[in-house]
Amino acid sequence: MRDVGSDEAAKSLNSPFNSAFALITERQAASLLSVSPRALQKWRANGRGPPFVRISNRCIRYRKSDLFDWAADRLRKSTSDYG
């Protein structure tokens, strides 16, 4: 006999919404990085921020995996280390 509860749990864990490649909103991305949405907007305009997906002119999304990679690339060991 199959355990339906475990099937449901597996489906929710494997859901594309739980995936590192799931698209999240600008507000969610800002929260994940502990910055303001305005900071992401400025970085996008200057080409300095994390990679993003432009769904339309007013609809910007981010992939969690891109945010994690972008943040990891900015790890430094001292303030004099500019990368």
Secondary structure, DSSP 8 states (H G I E B T S, - for coil): ---HHHHHHHHHHT-TTTSTT-EEEHHHHHHHHTS-HHHHHHHHHHT-S---EEEETTEEEEEHHHHHHHHHTT--SSTT---
